[in-house]
Amino acid sequence: MTRARWRKSSFSDVPEGSCVEVSLDLDLAGIRDSKNVTGPTVTVTTETWSTFITHLARD
């Protein structure tokens, strides 16, 4: 996911804002710390990412 287009929440633009960045591909979703963009990345399938977001929206 080195050439991926990363997106972060607008909530991350505030001073001391901490957030994650997400990069979506056809088959994979990458997640990383917005304050440590060269650090580790968690990669899951887009299906797993979609399920995760669906559950967040419900709760």
A tleap script that builds the chain and sets N, CA, C and O, in Angstrom:
source leaprc.protein.ff14SB
mol = sequence {
  NMET THR ARG ALA ARG TRP ARG LYS SER SER
  PHE SER ASP VAL PRO GLU GLY SER CYS VAL
  GLU VAL SER LEU ASP LEU ASP LEU ALA GLY
  ILE ARG ASP SER LYS ASN VAL THR GLY PRO
  THR VAL THR VAL THR THR GLU THR TRP SER
  THR PHE ILE THR HIE LEU ALA ARG CASP
}
set mol.1.N position { 0.821 -1.186 0.000 }
set mol.1.CA position { 0.000 0.000 0.000 }
set mol.1.C position { 0.873 1.260 0.000 }
set mol.1.O position { 0.425 2.326 0.424 }
set mol.2.N position { 2.075 1.141 -0.459 }
set mol.2.CA position { 2.980 2.285 -0.447 }
set mol.2.C position { 2.548 3.381 -1.406 }
set mol.2.O position { 2.848 4.550 -1.162 }
set mol.3.N position { 1.859 3.048 -2.481 }
set mol.3.CA position { 1.403 4.048 -3.444 }
set mol.3.C position { -0.060 4.417 -3.235 }
set mol.3.O position { -0.672 5.076 -4.075 }
set mol.4.N position { -0.597 3.994 -2.133 }
set mol.4.CA position { -2.008 4.203 -1.852 }
set mol.4.C position { -2.317 5.673 -1.591 }
set mol.4.O position { -1.451 6.448 -1.185 }
set mol.5.N position { -3.555 6.028 -1.831 }
set mol.5.CA position { -4.045 7.373 -1.503 }
set mol.5.C position { -4.693 7.292 -0.123 }
set mol.5.O position { -5.732 6.656 0.053 }
set mol.6.N position { -4.074 7.935 0.834 }
set mol.6.CA position { -4.537 7.895 2.209 }
set mol.6.C position { -5.490 9.051 2.488 }
set mol.6.O position { -5.274 10.171 2.025 }
set mol.7.N position { -6.545 8.771 3.249 }
set mol.7.CA position { -7.509 9.796 3.648 }
set mol.7.C position { -7.647 9.778 5.160 }
set mol.7.O position { -7.574 8.728 5.798 }
set mol.8.N position { -7.847 10.958 5.714 }
set mol.8.CA position { -8.067 11.018 7.157 }
set mol.8.C position { -9.280 11.878 7.458 }
set mol.8.O position { -9.719 12.675 6.629 }
set mol.9.N position { -9.801 11.705 8.630 }
set mol.9.CA position { -10.971 12.436 9.077 }
set mol.9.C position { -10.659 13.919 9.217 }
set mol.9.O position { -9.535 14.294 9.549 }
set mol.10.N position { -11.646 14.754 8.967 }
set mol.10.CA position { -11.476 16.196 9.161 }
set mol.10.C position { -11.276 16.522 10.638 }
set mol.10.O position { -10.756 17.590 10.960 }
set mol.11.N position { -11.673 15.630 11.541 }
set mol.11.CA position { -11.456 15.822 12.970 }
set mol.11.C position { -9.970 15.805 13.309 }
set mol.11.O position { -9.576 16.275 14.376 }
set mol.12.N position { -9.156 15.278 12.430 }
set mol.12.CA position { -7.722 15.181 12.669 }
set mol.12.C position { -7.006 16.505 12.409 }
set mol.12.O position { -5.825 16.633 12.730 }
set mol.13.N position { -7.690 17.481 11.841 }
set mol.13.CA position { -7.071 18.762 11.497 }
set mol.13.C position { -7.014 19.753 12.650 }
set mol.13.O position { -6.427 20.826 12.513 }
set mol.14.N position { -7.606 19.413 13.762 }
set mol.14.CA position { -7.558 20.305 14.922 }
set mol.14.C position { -6.214 20.139 15.631 }
set mol.14.O position { -5.579 19.090 15.515 }
set mol.15.N position { -5.769 21.180 16.375 }
set mol.15.CA position { -4.508 21.034 17.113 }
set mol.15.C position { -4.544 19.804 18.022 }
set mol.15.O position { -5.538 19.537 18.698 }
set mol.16.N position { -3.463 19.085 18.018 }
set mol.16.CA position { -3.344 17.843 18.791 }
set mol.16.C position { -4.368 16.791 18.372 }
set mol.16.O position { -4.662 15.867 19.132 }
set mol.17.N position { -4.906 16.933 17.169 }
set mol.17.CA position { -5.870 15.948 16.692 }
set mol.17.C position { -5.192 14.637 16.346 }
set mol.17.O position { -4.225 14.608 15.585 }
set mol.18.N position { -5.691 13.581 16.895 }
set mol.18.CA position { -5.170 12.250 16.597 }
set mol.18.C position { -6.242 11.480 15.856 }
set mol.18.O position { -7.415 11.505 16.227 }
set mol.19.N position { -5.838 10.814 14.834 }
set mol.19.CA position { -6.806 10.093 14.033 }
set mol.19.C position { -6.093 8.988 13.274 }
set mol.19.O position { -4.868 8.881 13.307 }
set mol.20.N position { -6.855 8.197 12.614 }
set mol.20.CA position { -6.288 7.200 11.723 }
set mol.20.C position { -6.507 7.644 10.287 }
set mol.20.O position { -7.401 8.440 9.997 }
set mol.21.N position { -5.690 7.126 9.405 }
set mol.21.CA position { -5.858 7.339 7.978 }
set mol.21.C position { -6.225 6.003 7.363 }
set mol.21.O position { -5.791 4.949 7.829 }
set mol.22.N position { -7.024 6.056 6.317 }
set mol.22.CA position { -7.484 4.844 5.661 }
set mol.22.C position { -7.216 4.959 4.169 }
set mol.22.O position { -7.399 6.015 3.562 }
set mol.23.N position { -6.782 3.856 3.601 }
set mol.23.CA position { -6.582 3.767 2.162 }
set mol.23.C position { -7.367 2.566 1.658 }
set mol.23.O position { -7.157 1.441 2.113 }
set mol.24.N position { -8.273 2.810 0.714 }
set mol.24.CA position { -9.098 1.738 0.187 }
set mol.24.C position { -8.650 1.358 -1.214 }
set mol.24.O position { -8.445 2.219 -2.071 }
set mol.25.N position { -8.503 0.075 -1.433 }
set mol.25.CA position { -8.147 -0.491 -2.724 }
set mol.25.C position { -9.303 -1.410 -3.125 }
set mol.25.O position { -10.306 -1.488 -2.415 }
set mol.26.N position { -9.173 -2.090 -4.233 }
set mol.26.CA position { -10.231 -3.007 -4.646 }
set mol.26.C position { -10.436 -4.141 -3.645 }
set mol.26.O position { -11.571 -4.504 -3.338 }
set mol.27.N position { -9.345 -4.694 -3.140 }
set mol.27.CA position { -9.433 -5.854 -2.262 }
set mol.27.C position { -8.987 -5.603 -0.831 }
set mol.27.O position { -9.300 -6.391 0.061 }
set mol.28.N position { -8.251 -4.505 -0.598 }
set mol.28.CA position { -7.658 -4.278 0.710 }
set mol.28.C position { -7.940 -2.882 1.236 }
set mol.28.O position { -8.134 -1.934 0.475 }
set mol.29.N position { -7.959 -2.780 2.559 }
set mol.29.CA position { -8.051 -1.494 3.243 }
set mol.29.C position { -6.860 -1.391 4.173 }
set mol.29.O position { -6.603 -2.297 4.967 }
set mol.30.N position { -6.137 -0.293 4.077 }
set mol.30.CA position { -5.006 -0.050 4.957 }
set mol.30.C position { -5.391 0.974 5.998 }
set mol.30.O position { -6.101 1.935 5.701 }
set mol.31.N position { -4.923 0.772 7.220 }
set mol.31.CA position { -5.213 1.680 8.324 }
set mol.31.C position { -3.884 2.019 8.994 }
set mol.31.O position { -3.075 1.133 9.272 }
set mol.32.N position { -3.664 3.323 9.252 }
set mol.32.CA position { -2.426 3.727 9.918 }
set mol.32.C position { -2.688 4.947 10.804 }
set mol.32.O position { -3.723 5.603 10.687 }
set mol.33.N position { -1.751 5.234 11.672 }
set mol.33.CA position { -1.806 6.377 12.582 }
set mol.33.C position { -1.474 7.644 11.795 }
set mol.33.O position { -0.441 7.701 11.128 }
set mol.34.N position { -2.327 8.650 11.864 }
set mol.34.CA position { -2.095 9.885 11.103 }
set mol.34.C position { -0.880 10.662 11.599 }
set mol.34.O position { -0.339 11.493 10.868 }
set mol.35.N position { -0.444 10.404 12.833 }
set mol.35.CA position { 0.738 11.100 13.357 }
set mol.35.C position { 2.025 10.317 13.116 }
set mol.35.O position { 3.113 10.804 13.425 }
set mol.36.N position { 1.913 9.115 12.570 }
set mol.36.CA position { 3.078 8.284 12.312 }
set mol.36.C position { 2.895 7.581 10.971 }
set mol.36.O position { 2.758 6.360 10.908 }
set mol.37.N position { 2.894 8.368 9.909 }
set mol.37.CA position { 2.572 7.827 8.586 }
set mol.37.C position { 3.625 6.860 8.050 }
set mol.37.O position { 3.342 6.114 7.113 }
set mol.38.N position { 4.815 6.853 8.612 }
set mol.38.CA position { 5.831 5.896 8.180 }
set mol.38.C position { 5.873 4.672 9.093 }
set mol.38.O position { 6.688 3.771 8.901 }
set mol.39.N position { 5.001 4.651 10.070 }
set mol.39.CA position { 4.948 3.537 11.004 }
set mol.39.C position { 4.191 2.354 10.437 }
set mol.39.O position { 3.937 2.288 9.235 }
set mol.40.N position { 3.832 1.424 11.299 }
set mol.40.CA position { 3.155 0.206 10.850 }
set mol.40.C position { 1.766 0.487 10.293 }
set mol.40.O position { 1.114 1.470 10.645 }
set mol.41.N position { 1.342 -0.398 9.423 }
set mol.41.CA position { 0.030 -0.325 8.792 }
set mol.41.C position { -0.710 -1.625 9.027 }
set mol.41.O position { -0.140 -2.708 8.894 }
set mol.42.N position { -1.968 -1.518 9.374 }
set mol.42.CA position { -2.822 -2.693 9.489 }
set mol.42.C position { -3.559 -2.828 8.168 }
set mol.42.O position { -4.141 -1.861 7.676 }
set mol.43.N position { -3.537 -4.009 7.599 }
set mol.43.CA position { -4.216 -4.248 6.326 }
set mol.43.C position { -5.266 -5.334 6.518 }
set mol.43.O position { -4.986 -6.408 7.052 }
set mol.44.N position { -6.479 -5.030 6.071 }
set mol.44.CA position { -7.583 -5.988 6.138 }
set mol.44.C position { -8.279 -6.010 4.786 }
set mol.44.O position { -8.042 -5.138 3.950 }
set mol.45.N position { -9.123 -6.986 4.568 }
set mol.45.CA position { -9.893 -7.017 3.328 }
set mol.45.C position { -10.922 -5.895 3.352 }
set mol.45.O position { -11.317 -5.432 4.422 }
set mol.46.N position { -11.350 -5.461 2.185 }
set mol.46.CA position { -12.376 -4.417 2.127 }
set mol.46.C position { -13.688 -4.907 2.730 }
set mol.46.O position { -14.465 -4.112 3.260 }
set mol.47.N position { -13.934 -6.203 2.650 }
set mol.47.CA position { -15.134 -6.766 3.270 }
set mol.47.C position { -15.066 -6.626 4.793 }
set mol.47.O position { -16.058 -6.269 5.428 }
set mol.48.N position { -13.918 -6.901 5.368 }
set mol.48.CA position { -13.732 -6.746 6.809 }
set mol.48.C position { -13.880 -5.282 7.213 }
set mol.48.O position { -14.524 -4.979 8.217 }
set mol.49.N position { -13.290 -4.374 6.440 }
set mol.49.CA position { -13.395 -2.939 6.723 }
set mol.49.C position { -14.857 -2.490 6.674 }
set mol.49.O position { -15.310 -1.751 7.548 }
set mol.50.N position { -15.578 -2.927 5.671 }
set mol.50.CA position { -16.979 -2.557 5.525 }
set mol.50.C position { -17.809 -3.057 6.714 }
set mol.50.O position { -18.664 -2.331 7.222 }
set mol.51.N position { -17.562 -4.275 7.149 }
set mol.51.CA position { -18.250 -4.827 8.309 }
set mol.51.C position { -17.938 -4.016 9.557 }
set mol.51.O position { -18.836 -3.724 10.347 }
set mol.52.N position { -16.689 -3.652 9.741 }
set mol.52.CA position { -16.266 -2.850 10.886 }
set mol.52.C position { -16.994 -1.498 10.902 }
set mol.52.O position { -17.533 -1.098 11.934 }
set mol.53.N position { -17.011 -0.800 9.770 }
set mol.53.CA position { -17.677 0.503 9.676 }
set mol.53.C position { -19.174 0.371 9.907 }
set mol.53.O position { -19.776 1.225 10.558 }
set mol.54.N position { -19.774 -0.670 9.391 }
set mol.54.CA position { -21.211 -0.911 9.598 }
set mol.54.C position { -21.525 -1.068 11.075 }
set mol.54.O position { -22.513 -0.521 11.564 }
set mol.55.N position { -20.690 -1.814 11.790 }
set mol.55.CA position { -20.919 -2.011 13.228 }
set mol.55.C position { -20.691 -0.714 14.008 }
set mol.55.O position { -21.401 -0.448 14.978 }
set mol.56.N position { -19.723 0.084 13.602 }
set mol.56.CA position { -19.509 1.381 14.264 }
set mol.56.C position { -20.723 2.294 14.097 }
set mol.56.O position { -21.132 2.978 15.035 }
set mol.57.N position { -21.286 2.295 12.908 }
set mol.57.CA position { -22.436 3.167 12.628 }
set mol.57.C position { -23.663 2.753 13.433 }
set mol.57.O position { -24.486 3.599 13.784 }
set mol.58.N position { -23.792 1.484 13.722 }
set mol.58.CA position { -24.938 0.997 14.487 }
set mol.58.C position { -24.849 1.376 15.950 }
set mol.58.O position { -25.859 1.671 16.589 }
set mol.59.N position { -23.635 1.366 16.478 }
set mol.59.CA position { -23.458 1.608 17.918 }
set mol.59.C position { -23.260 3.053 18.116 }
set mol.59.O position { -23.089 3.502 19.250 }
savepdb mol mol.pdb
quit
